[in-house]
Amino acid sequence: MTARPANKPRGLNMKIALSIKEAAEASSFGERTLWRKIKSGEIPARKDGGRTLILYKDLEAYIEALPAS
């Protein structure tokens, strides 16, 4: 059994790239919000054919850079 790092959500522990839907589930951002952040350049995305992917590390870095409340 592979140990899951504490900061990765259950079920996504083996993925290094997430679909928009998976990134929305992992981050609690809505899919539309993610699309806006990709379009504005706040979150980098990759294309594989017609599929848009967000690297987990890029999503995590974006969230960690947000100001604390």
N, C-alpha and C positions, 0 to 999 in steps of 0.2 A: 504494500500500500504506500503510495506516495504522499508525503506530508504536504499539506496546503499551507503556504505562507499566510500569516495572520491578516495581512492587508488585502488579500485577494478574495473576492466573493466565492462562495460555494458554487461549484458547477462550472466555473470559468478558470479554474486553477491551471489548466494546461494550455490555455490560449495566449498567444502573444499579440494577436490581432483580433479585433472585435468588429462585428457588423454594427451598423447604426443602431439597430434594435438592441443588440447585446450591450453596446456602450451605454445606451439609455438605461437599461436595467441595472448595469453595474454602477452607474454614477448617480442615478435618480434625476438626471436631466431628462427632459422630454426630447423626443426625436427631432422636433422642429427646432428646439433650442440648439441641439448639436449641429444640425444643418447650418444654422445661422453662425455658430462659432467656427465651423469649418470654412464657410464662405468668407468670413471676416479675417481668417488667418489665425484666430486665437488657438484653434486646435488643428494640428496638421492631420491630413488624411491621405491615404494611398488608394489608388484605383487598381483593380484586377478585373479587366474586362469592364463589365457594367456594374461591378460590385465596388462599393466604397468601404474601406476598412480604416479603423483607427487603431494604432498600436496601443496596447494596454499601458505601456510606460509613458506615452504621450498624454493619454487621458489622466493618468495618475499624477503626472507632473503638473498638468494644468490645474487639477483640483488642489494639489498641495500648495500651489502658488497663490491661491485665493486668500484674501485676508481673513484672519480669524474673527469670529464674532464675539 
